[in-house]
Amino acid sequence: MRLHRLPKLLQRLLPHTEWRRPAPEGEKLLYLTFDDGPIPEQTPFVLEQLARHDARATFFCVGDNLEKHPEVAQQALAAGHRLANHTHHHVSGWRLPDAEYLAEVQQCQQVLESLAGTPEKQPLLRPPYGRITRAQAAALHPNYRLIMWDVLTYDYDATYPADICLKAALAHTRPGSIVVFHDSQKAQRNLRAVLPRYLDACAAAGYSFEAL
């Protein structure tokens, strides 16, 4: 069973996390996010698709990929997108002691700040897999906005037919949704089939796209 949106009861189990940004009345805003990049095989494709709609998005980057492909990260920054923290090695907070998890976050943040040139007042963090403990969230919350999601597309699931992936993503989209795609090799098939049509459909429905 694929839960494109987690029930509110489960969301409440993790305080200090953001799952949706209710839009001002009458405005149809979406917050597109892309996890696991940047990589030269997929991220430039995403940037091209976003440019077609003058869309701004947020890229939750793996620090190790930032170090390997800084030129791709700079392309995203130059296009007006926001880069954010997805830990340095894409680790699960459920599997690491708190100190090791916090070190992973800090290591990624240092790479992000070196690329941007300046530190952010309150940077963004998305825990890989959405897995973070209450203690970790409490420790990070004073310095980070912890971003989860309102719509998980499951584009990374190669067994998920693209047409159904698109239909489900559109069905769950609403004003203020934080939507998760992946600019990764694993997601290539569905990302390339779904993202252009998702953008077209949302734009036709009157949505605009902003970074978080």
Buried (B, 14 or more C-beta within 10 A) or exposed (E): EEEBBBEEEEBEEBEBBBBBBEBEEEEBBBBBBBBBBBBBEBBBBBBEBBEEBEBBBBBBBBBBBBBEBBEBBBBBBEBEBBBBBBBBBBBBBEEBEBEEBBBBBBBBBEBBBEBBEEEBEEBBBBBBEBBBBEEBBEBBBEBBBBBBBBBBBBBBBEEBEBEEBBEBBBEBBBBBBBBBBBBBBBBBBBBBBBBBBBBEBBBEEEBBBBBB
